[in-house]
Amino acid sequence: MIPSMTPERVHSYLWSIGREWQGRGTAMELGCWLGASSVPLLAGLIDAKYDLPFWAFDRWRIDTYQVKEAKKQGADLIPGASSKSLYLQNVSGIYENVRAIQGNLPKSLENYDGSPIEICVFDAPKKDPVFTLCMKYLEPLFVPGVTVLGLLDYYSYEKHTGRQAYNLLTPIRFMEKYDDCFTLIKHWPELCSCAFFKYEKPVDWDRSNSVSYGR
Ligand SMILES: C[S@@+](CC[C@H](N)C(=O)[O-])C[C@H]1O[C@@H](n2cnc3c(N)ncnc32)[C@H](O)[C@@H]1O
């Protein structure tokens, strides 16, 4: 079993969005850790005859939080070590054409080839400046009416207070500001922080701020 930071129900949903791949663009995940969320998405994509590279971005540097989370799930990780080979080991049995880009987001996105994106999962960008910079980089490649954007830390602000909660509200502020550009298609408010959106139309990056946020 791959140690995971997302619940089983989200894995099932990732599998289903993979299966609905329409052949309109690539699939990518930003923040893959050991592959627990990439694997079900890839399994669905394979069912849909996905034949493009799967783009995986992470710094893959094990920190103490990851050591603790893995330990709870019966795995021993070494702090400071690279986890890229573990990730590749976990996904390569499922799909061979994985482009695993190791480095810090958003800079590492410079390695992306610029193809249209059909499925985009964010499980690393959750605060600014990283969240907005990643969105600015990738949103022009989204396909209106097609692209699914998963924000796996969307409600994570609820577990925090003060400045930390304010920072983690970044994705919520973004979605409130651009609520005509994205439609919420799935979330599990009682279970976890994950939410999925359909991209409807291009973002006007010059739009001024809205004031209210939260759920
Ligand atoms: C919550 S974990 C991902 C969990 C995984 N998706 C799962 O469901 O098991 C977040 C991952 O994002 C990576 N990460 C966080 N900030 C990053 C950044 N700025 N650049 C690259 N990777 C980052 C961490 O290394 C970590 O592996």
The ligand as an ORCA input file, in Angstrom:
! r2SCAN-3c Opt
* xyz 0 1
  C       0.212     16.703      0.383
  S       1.650     16.041     -0.372
  C       0.993     15.225     -1.792
  C       0.222     14.003     -1.419
  C      -0.202     13.100     -2.549
  N      -0.856     13.829     -3.611
  C      -1.107     12.045     -1.975
  O      -2.334     12.107     -2.220
  O      -0.611     11.166     -1.265
  C       2.357     17.479     -1.061
  C       3.585     17.236     -1.926
  O       3.892     18.482     -2.525
  C       5.280     18.675     -2.541
  N       5.517     20.127     -2.555
  C       5.042     21.042     -1.683
  N       5.396     22.290     -2.063
  C       6.119     22.151     -3.191
  C       6.763     23.055     -4.077
  N       6.739     24.393     -3.874
  N       7.411     22.577     -5.147
  C       7.440     21.244     -5.391
  N       6.838     20.331     -4.604
  C       6.192     20.773     -3.521
  C       5.820     17.964     -1.326
  O       7.135     17.531     -1.585
  C       4.820     16.792     -1.186
  O       5.337     15.627     -1.784
*
